[in-house]
Amino acid sequence: MSGTRRRVTIVGAAATSVVAGVALLPNWSAGAAVSDDPTVDARTRATFQRLADAVFTDRTNALVGGGRADADKPLTDGFSGDVALSSGTARTEDATRSALGQRKEKLARAGETYRDASTTVTLNATRVTGRTAKAEVTETTTLTYARTRGNAPKTTGFQARHELTFTADRRGDWRLTGVRDADQGGLAVNTLSKPAPVKATAADTMPSAPRAATTRNPAAAPKTGTTYDYKAMAAYAEKHWNAYNKDYPDFSGRGAGGDCTNFVSQSLKAGGWKHVPGYVYDYTRWFGNADIQSHSFIGVNEWSWFTQNSKRTTPLANVYQLEVGDVLQVDFDKDGSKDHTMIVTYKSGGVPYLTYHSNNTLRRSVASIVASYPNAYYYAYRT
């Protein structure tokens, strides 16, 4: 693996990242013990942003370089004084980078390695209550594949929202004491959080899709239908993977499952899927616009039930048989209720590349998904 990787330095992160809104700064003299709650200003808020940038750049670099085995120190080691990691968070981040280093090895065994990465963090909002500050940030990461053949994608990228908790100690210094993934899906390649399960109702009475195998090089299953415009499906998904279409509601962060199925349904609609109007709770109906959406348009399991009942999809035996415009669903905890929906927007060298919301992700290979979640159940749909 190439040792060249792009590190976002503390200074560079400040130049490339967005800092907006009210800022946080303790209003005490250096070294003085304080008892009053700290006040806020722009300088500390900017430092919060730079520390968040360092945290997530370090995580991404663990997938690209050698992680903790690398000779360079983590960027977070460059913070001390007014704003820094707490000792507990420092240990947690050490463990996280180590685990991501193990994920990197799994990805490499699946044929996926990264030679470079770029991470920036935007600070969206802060809330201060007493001696605790909550910072909401958005991470944007691009990973460059180490080896590509032919017309395979050169990069994959994602956006992820996080909430950071800072606590002011008795001297008035802020310490990062908690990092939480704020997206419902939790499917960013550099996160270790378990995706939130989606619970279905009366699943035992609905059409059941067969599970798909995850072995490489299955028997070919070429797409022969011409009913739909699969290139239009892929083009829509890649246009809106991180720029949401205002003609539809955004369900990110609102309830189990987030925006993933809503996004896939929009893409299918862009390629020619027609509405089936009716009662929103009827899984045999499928429709969605800015004002109203059927449960089958936005729900993971309801979408599966509709597509099987209507014959708009047929099951595939293996995830590597997926082609552009096809759909992959995952049941992470293997409880029979599917948790996530993704659409194939690219395929090269026998590998499908998936684009999805919650987390917003562009062209992540199915090999990366399977390597990251080897014990999940997978369901592949030919559209």
N, C-alpha and C positions, 0 to 999 in steps of 0.2 A: 504494500500500500504506500502511496506517495506520502512523504512527510510534509508536503506543502499544504498548509491550511490557512485560511484567513481568520485572524483573531481580531475581534473588535475591541480596540483598546479603550480605556476609560475616557481618554480625551476624544477619540474618534466617535465613541458612542454618543457623547454629548452633542457632537456636531451633526449626527445623522438621525437622532431621535427627536421626537416631538415632546415638548414640555408645555402644558397649558393649564390655566386655571389658577386657583389659590395655592400658595406654596406653604411649606412647613419649615419652621426654624425655631429652635429653642431660643428664648430671649434672655439667656443667662450668660455670665462671663465664664470664660474657659476655666475649668478647675473648680468652680464654686459649687457647693452643695446647695440644692434648691428644694423647696417644698411645694411651690405653686405649680399648677399645670402649665406646660410649655405653650407658648404662642407659635405662630407660623409665619414664614416668609419664603421667598422664591428660592433662595440658595439651598436650603435643606431639601425642598421638594425636588430640585434639580439633582441633588445627590441621591435621593431616593430612586429617581429614574436611572441614574448611572449604575447604582448598585443592582437594580433589577436587571439592567442590560447585562451586567457582568455575570449574574447568576445564570441566566438562560444561555448566554454565550458559552460559559463553562460547560453547561450540560450538552449543548450541541457539539462542542469540541471533543467531548468524550466519545462521540460517535464517529469522529473523523480522525483524530490523532490517537494518542495512546492513553487518554484519560489520566488517571493518577500516576500511571507509569511514565508519563511524559516528563521531560526534563524541566519544562517551564512550569511556573507556579500558576494556580488558578487566578483569574482576574480578580476574584473576590478577596484574595489575600492583600490586594492593594488598598483596602478600605480600613480605616481605623479612626479613632477620635470621635467626632460628632455623630457619624453614621457608619455602622459596620454590622457584620453578622454577629448574632449572639453565639456563644460557645455551643449551645445545643443545635442551632441551625447550621453552624459550620460542620458539625459532625454529621448531621442529616445530609447536607450537600455532598460531603465526602462519600457517604454511602450511596447516594443517588448517582454520582458520577461513576462509581465503581460498578453499579448495576448496569448503567448505560454502556460501560465498556464491555460487559458480558453480552449485552444485546448486540453491540457492534460485531462481536465474534459470531453470534448466531446469524446475523444478517450476512456476514461474509460467507458462512457455510452455505447460505441459500443463494449465493452468487451476487450479493449486493454489497458494494462498498462505496464510500464517499471519499473524495480527495480534497474537498474544499467546502466551506460553509460560510454563510453570512447571516448574522442575527442582529436585529435592532429591536428596541422596545419603545413603545409610546406610552406615556403616562396619561391616562384618560381622566382620572378623578381621584380625589382624596377625601377622606372623612376623618375628623379628629374628635375623639371623645376622651376628655381628661388627658391621660398620659399614653393613650393608644391611638395610632394612626393607621387607617386602612387605605392602601393604595391599589387602585384598579389599573392594570396595565394590559397592553396587547403586544404580544411577541410576534414578529414576522421573521421567518427563517427560510432560507434557500439552501439546499444541499446539492452539490454537484457530484454526479456519479463518477466513480473512479475510472470505470471502463464501460464504454458503450460500443455497440456494433451497429453498422448500418444506420438506419434512421431512428434508432432508439432515442428516447428523451435524454437530454444532457443533464437536466436538473429536475428536482422535485421540491415543492415548497408547501408551507403551511402557515396559518395564523392560529394563535392560541391566546385566550384571555386568562389572566391570573389575578388573584387577590393576595397582596402582601401585607402582613401585619408588622408594624413597627411599634416598639414599646420604649418609652423614655425611662432611663434608670434614674437613680436618686441624684446623680450629678447633672441630669438633663441631657445625656447623650442618647441618641436613638439607636436601638438595636433591632435588626430584622429577626423576628421571633417566629414567623410562620409564613409558609408559601402554600397557597391552595389553587388548584386548577379550577377555573370558574366555568369552563365549557361543560355542557352536559355530556358530550360524547367522550372526551378525554382520549382522542385517538391520535394526538401528535406523536411523531416518532421519538421525540426526546422527553416524553412524560412517562411516568411509571404508574400513574393513577389507574385504577380499575374503572372501565367504562360503566356508567350507571345502567342498571338493567331496566328494560321496558317490560312492564307487566301487562299481559293481555287478559281479556275477560272471555270466559267460555271458549277457550282455545281448543278444547277437546271436541267441540262440535263443528269446527271449521275445517276447510280443506287443509291438508297437511302436505307441505313440500318435502321431498326427499333430500337428505343431506348430500353434499358434494364432496368428493375426495380432494386431497390437496397434493397429490403426487405429481412430479414433473413429467412432461412429455406424454400426455394421455393420447388416446386415439383422436384424430382430427374431427372437429365438428363444425365445418364451415357454415357460414350464414348464407342462406339461399333466398330468403324472403325479400321482397321489394315493396312491401306495403308501407313501410315507414322510412323516413329519412334519418338514418343513423348518424351521418355526418353532422346534420343539424342538431341532433341531440348532444353530440360531443362538443360542438361549437358553443352551444348555449351554456353547457356546464362549465367549460373553460373560460367563458366570458364572465360568468357570475360566481366563480368559486370563492372570490373574496370581495366582490362588488355586487351586493344583493340587489335583485330586481325589485324596484319599488312598487311594481304592479301586484306583488304578493306580500303577505305578512311575513315577518321574520320571527321564527319560533326559537331562535338561539337563546338558551338559558331559561326557557319557559316550559317547565315540566319535563318529564322523562322523555329522552329521545332527541330533544332539540329540534333542529331544522333539517335533519338529514333526509327524511322521506319527502318532505315538502319540496326540497331542492331537486331530488331525483324525479318527482312527478312533474315539476316544471320542465325539466329537460326532456322527458318523454313527450310531454304536450308539444314542445317546440319541434319535435320530430314527427308529429302527426297523430298522436293519441287523441281521441275524441272524448269529450265529456259524456258521461252517462248520468243525467240528472236524477234527483230523487231525494230521499230522506238522508240527512247527514250521517246517521248512525247505521245505515244499511250498507253492509260491506259489498253488496252487489252493485253499488253505485260509485261513481268516481268523477269528481269535479272539483275545481278550485280556481278562485280568483282573489281579488283584493278584499272582497266582502265576506265570502263564505267558502268553506272547504269541507268536503266529505272527510270522514275519518280515514277512508281508504286513500285519500290524497296525501294525508300528513302523518298517518300512523304506520309504524313498521309492520306490525302483524296484519293490520287491516289491509294494507297494500298487497301483501302476499295472498291473503284470502281472495281479494278482488281479482287479482291477475290470474290466479289458478281457476277460479270459478268462471271467469269470462273467457278463458283460453287465450288471453293476450300474451301469456308467457308459457314456455315449456321448460321443464327442469333440465339442467345439464349435469352430467355425472361427475364432472371435475372442474375445479375453479379455473384451471389453465385453458379450458375450452371456451371461456368467455371471449366475446368479440366486442368491438365498439358498439355502444348503445345497449349492451346487456347489463344486468344488474346483479350485484352480489350483496347478500345479507349475512349477518353474523349473529350467533347466539353465544355470547361470551361465557356465561355461566352454565350453559348446557341444561337449562331448565325447561326447554321446549318453547320458550317465548323469545322471539328474535329481538335483537337490541339495536341494530344499526343497518343502514341502507347506503349503498354506494353505486356509482355508475362508471362503466368503463369508457374512457375517452381516448384511449390510445392503446395500440398493441404492437409490439415489435419483438422479434426473436422468440415467438411463442409465449411471451409474458404480457398479460393484460396490465394496464396502468389505470388506477382508480382515482376519481375525483369526487369530493364529497364535502358536506358541511358538518360542523360540530365534531371536531375541529375543521375549519376551512382548510382543505388540502387539495393540491393539484398534482395529478399524475404520480401517485404513490403506487409502487409495484405490488402486485398480489403476493409476490415472494416476501416483501417486507411485512405485509399484514400477517401472513401465515407464520413467519418466523417470530414476530412479536407476540402473537397469540396462538401458539401451537396447539393448545388444548380446547380451543373453541370449536363450535359447530358452524359449518359454512353451507350456504344455500345459493346456488347459481341459477340464474334465470335467463333464458334466451327470449328476447323481446321481439 
